[in-house]
Amino acid sequence: MVTVKFVTGINGDKRGLLTAEERAEAGDGLGVFLYLKKAENYTGATSMLVFDDKPPVIFPEDAYQETPSKQQRYSIHSSMNSKTGNLIKHTLELENGKIFEGAHFTEAIKTHDRFAFVYARRTTELFGAHYDVQEDEGDIVISLPDFDPHKYNLCYFVLVSRPDRKIELEEDSFFSYVDHCFANFRVSILYTFLKIPSYKRGHLFHCITFNPKDFEDTTTQEMLKTLSEGVMPENVITFATNRVKELIQECIETACRMDLEDKGRDIPLIAFLMGENYIQLVSKIGKNS
């Protein structure tokens, strides 16, 4: 079994992001399992990459009751019984025994030779002990740069492709990437640093498969089709930039909501975020230099 640990660092201290394990599945060849450094608590998830232009909404308090999480993982299957696609499955286990599962069937890898989107994450401050890294003999450790969470916020995106399909970036891109090539897949992490302080709560979103015909509006239909067919290599940066905009929107909503709960703790962060438009914020994305 091949084990790859993707980490970042804070003041030289390694902080875990996810662990990728390649192992054989009965009757389905080699698959890759992604084990996330779990969030301390689970408060809900965004499952579709379909967003609108509505202003931030302050949700009812009972919509965000925190539940301790036990494990969160994504499994990328060879799906040998399919000539056109691969199954990507999400599993979230909570300490209260509840298990949430979702599936995304993608034709990106086998049919279109593109990148399949797995998930996007805006990290927390990464201070908790659950982000500690334990290195075992034989582990492959791939490091993202160190950063100061008081000044920057790490955002990263996990993409899967054929082993010979790599991300290609322009030299002046405000994104960077790391990757690892397994037997049947290449797992790539595209990342950038928002030039805003990390927040005590992060955010993650992914996609699950819906039938485009179940939706009337053409925008949603086209988005779902894109998710199934994957991201074209030349569109990776545009795709990631749009996802960053969505993470910024979520950050505003979270800061507003948590400000009510924390009685003013994050007023400076809210003022900073609300004082910038999306274009200005995205223009500030970059390496933590």
C-alpha positions in Angstrom: 0.0 0.0 0.0 1.3 3.4 -1.0 0.6 6.2 1.6 1.1 9.9 0.7 0.7 12.7 3.2 0.0 16.2 2.0 1.0 18.8 4.7 1.6 22.5 5.1 3.5 24.3 7.9 3.1 26.9 10.5 6.3 28.3 11.9 8.1 25.1 10.9 5.5 22.9 12.5 3.9 20.4 10.0 0.1 20.6 9.8 -1.7 17.8 8.0 -4.2 18.4 5.2 -5.0 14.9 3.8 -3.6 11.5 3.4 -3.9 9.5 0.1 -3.7 5.8 0.2 -3.6 3.5 -2.8 -4.9 0.0 -2.3 -6.5 -2.8 -4.2 -10.3 -3.2 -4.1 -11.9 -6.6 -4.5 -12.8 -7.0 -8.2 -12.1 -3.3 -9.0 -8.3 -2.9 -9.3 -6.3 -0.2 -7.5 -8.2 2.8 -6.1 -7.1 5.8 -4.1 -8.6 6.8 -0.7 -8.3 10.4 0.5 -8.5 10.8 4.3 -9.0 14.4 5.3 -7.6 15.9 8.5 -11.1 16.1 9.9 -12.8 19.2 11.1 -13.3 19.3 14.8 -17.1 19.7 14.3 -19.5 19.3 11.4 -22.0 22.0 10.8 -23.3 21.2 7.3 -21.9 20.9 3.8 -22.2 22.4 0.4 -22.8 19.6 -2.1 -23.3 21.3 -5.4 -21.3 23.9 -7.2 -24.3 26.0 -8.1 -24.4 29.4 -6.6 -26.3 32.6 -7.2 -25.8 36.3 -6.5 -27.9 36.5 -3.3 -26.4 38.6 -0.5 -25.0 36.9 2.7 -27.8 35.3 4.8 -27.7 34.9 8.5 -29.0 31.4 9.1 -31.1 30.3 12.1 -28.9 29.2 15.0 -30.4 25.7 15.0 -29.2 25.1 11.4 -25.7 25.1 12.7 -25.7 22.8 15.7 -22.2 21.4 15.9 -21.6 17.7 15.9 -18.1 16.2 16.4 -16.8 14.4 13.3 -15.1 11.1 13.4 -13.7 10.6 9.8 -14.1 12.1 6.4 -12.9 10.5 3.3 -13.2 10.4 -0.5 -12.6 7.2 -2.5 -11.7 7.3 -6.1 -12.6 4.0 -7.8 -11.2 2.4 -10.9 -14.7 1.3 -11.8 -13.6 -1.5 -14.1 -17.2 -2.3 -14.9 -17.5 1.0 -16.7 -15.8 2.0 -20.0 -16.7 5.6 -19.7 -16.5 6.8 -16.0 -15.2 6.5 -12.5 -17.0 6.6 -9.2 -15.9 9.1 -6.6 -17.6 8.5 -3.2 -17.7 10.8 -0.2 -18.2 9.4 3.3 -18.6 11.4 6.5 -18.8 9.7 9.8 -19.9 11.6 12.9 -19.2 10.7 16.5 -23.0 10.3 17.1 -23.0 7.3 14.8 -24.5 9.1 11.8 -23.0 8.4 8.4 -23.5 10.6 5.3 -22.6 9.3 1.9 -22.6 10.9 -1.5 -21.4 9.8 -5.0 -20.1 11.6 -8.0 -19.9 9.7 -11.3 -17.4 11.4 -13.6 -16.5 10.8 -17.2 -13.6 13.3 -16.9 -10.8 10.7 -16.6 -11.7 7.8 -18.9 -13.7 9.5 -21.6 -12.4 13.1 -21.8 -8.9 13.0 -20.4 -9.7 16.0 -18.2 -9.5 16.7 -14.4 -12.2 15.4 -12.1 -13.0 17.8 -9.3 -13.1 16.1 -5.9 -13.4 19.0 -3.3 -12.3 22.5 -2.4 -11.4 23.7 1.0 -10.7 26.9 2.8 -8.7 25.8 5.9 -9.0 27.0 9.4 -6.1 28.3 11.5 -4.9 24.7 11.7 -4.0 25.1 15.4 -5.8 22.0 16.8 -4.1 18.8 17.8 -6.1 16.9 15.2 -3.9 18.6 12.5 -0.8 17.1 13.9 1.2 14.9 11.5 2.4 11.4 12.4 5.0 10.1 9.9 5.3 6.4 9.6 8.1 4.4 8.0 7.6 4.4 4.2 5.3 7.4 4.1 5.7 9.9 1.3 5.4 13.4 2.6 4.6 16.2 0.1 4.7 19.7 1.6 2.9 22.9 0.7 4.7 26.1 1.9 4.7 27.3 5.5 2.4 30.3 6.1 1.3 32.6 8.9 -2.4 32.0 9.6 -2.6 35.5 11.2 -2.0 37.0 7.8 -3.0 34.4 5.2 -5.7 31.8 4.6 -4.9 28.6 2.6 -7.4 27.5 0.0 -6.8 24.3 -2.0 -8.5 22.2 -4.6 -8.2 18.4 -5.1 -8.3 17.2 -8.7 -7.9 13.7 -10.1 -6.7 12.8 -13.6 -5.0 10.1 -15.6 -1.5 9.4 -14.5 0.0 11.3 -17.5 -2.3 14.4 -17.3 -0.6 17.1 -15.3 -1.6 20.6 -14.4 0.2 23.3 -16.5 0.6 26.7 -15.0 1.9 30.0 -16.3 5.0 31.3 -14.5 3.1 34.3 -13.1 0.1 32.3 -11.9 -1.2 33.1 -8.4 -1.8 29.4 -8.0 0.7 26.6 -7.3 0.3 22.9 -7.2 1.8 19.6 -5.9 0.8 16.1 -7.0 1.5 12.4 -6.8 1.1 9.8 -9.5 -0.4 6.6 -8.5 -0.9 3.5 -10.7 -4.3 4.5 -12.1 -4.6 8.2 -11.1 -2.7 11.4 -10.5 -3.9 13.3 -7.5 -3.2 17.0 -7.8 -3.6 19.8 -5.2 -3.9 23.2 -6.6 -3.5 25.9 -3.9 -3.3 29.6 -3.2 -3.2 31.9 -0.2 -5.8 34.5 0.4 -4.3 37.6 1.9 -6.7 37.7 4.7 -6.3 36.2 8.2 -7.3 32.5 8.6 -10.6 32.0 10.5 -11.3 29.6 13.3 -13.8 27.9 11.0 -13.0 26.6 7.5 -15.3 25.5 4.7 -15.4 22.6 2.3 -17.5 21.9 -0.7 -17.6 19.1 -3.3 -20.1 17.8 -5.9 -22.4 14.9 -6.1 -24.1 13.6 -9.3 -27.5 15.0 -10.3 -29.3 14.5 -13.6 -29.2 17.8 -15.5 -32.6 17.1 -16.9 -34.0 17.4 -13.3 -33.3 21.2 -13.4 -35.1 23.7 -15.6 -32.6 26.5 -15.7 -29.8 26.2 -18.4 -27.1 27.5 -16.1 -27.5 24.7 -13.6 -27.8 22.1 -16.4 -24.5 23.4 -18.0 -22.7 23.3 -14.6 -23.8 19.8 -13.9 -22.7 18.7 -17.3 -19.3 20.3 -16.8 -18.9 18.5 -13.4 -19.6 15.2 -15.1 -17.3 15.8 -18.1 -14.6 17.3 -16.0 -12.4 20.4 -16.2 -10.4 20.9 -19.4 -6.7 21.5 -18.8 -6.8 25.0 -20.2 -9.7 25.9 -17.9 -8.2 24.8 -14.6 -7.2 28.2 -13.4 -10.5 29.8 -14.4 -12.3 27.0 -12.6 -10.2 27.4 -9.5 -10.5 31.2 -9.4 -14.3 30.9 -9.6 -14.3 28.5 -6.7 -12.1 30.9 -4.7 -14.8 33.6 -5.2 -17.3 31.2 -3.7 -15.1 30.5 -0.8 -14.7 34.2 -0.2 -18.5 34.6 -0.3 -18.8 31.8 2.3 -16.2 33.4 4.4 -18.2 36.6 4.6 -21.3 34.7 5.6 -19.5 32.7 8.2 -17.8 35.8 9.7 -21.2 37.6 9.8 -22.9 34.7 11.5 -20.1 34.0 13.9 -19.8 37.7 14.8 -23.4 37.4 16.2 -22.4 34.4 18.3 -19.0 35.8 19.4 -20.4 39.2 20.3 -18.2 41.3 18.1 -15.0 39.2 18.1 -14.6 39.4 14.3 -15.9 42.8 13.4 -12.5 43.8 11.9 -12.5 40.7 9.7 -16.1 41.4 8.6 -15.3 45.1 7.8 -12.2 44.0 5.8 -14.2 41.4 3.8 -17.2 43.6 3.2 -15.0 46.5 2.2 -13.5 44.6 -0.8 -15.3 43.3 -3.9 -14.6 39.9 -5.3 -12.3 41.1 -8.1 -10.1 43.0 -5.6 -9.9 40.0 -3.3 -9.0 37.6 -6.1 -6.3 40.0 -7.3 -4.8 39.6 -3.8 -4.5 35.9 -4.1 -1.0 34.7 -4.3 1.9 33.0 -2.7 2.6 33.9 0.9 5.6 36.1 0.2 
